[in-house]
C-alpha cells in the first residue's frame, strides 16, 4: 500500500468515526463511555495522519 493510499484509508476511517459519533449523539440512550472511546480513536487517527504527512506538530 502506498503512503497516499494509506493516508486516504486513515482519512476514510476518521470520517466514518465522525459520522458514527454524530449518529450516537442523536440517540437519548447514548453510552457516553462508548462515545468517549470513539473520540479517542478518532484523535489517534488524526494524529497518525498528521505524522504521516510530516506535520509532527500535534495540538
Helices and strands as residue ranges (DSSP letters): H 3-25, H 32-53
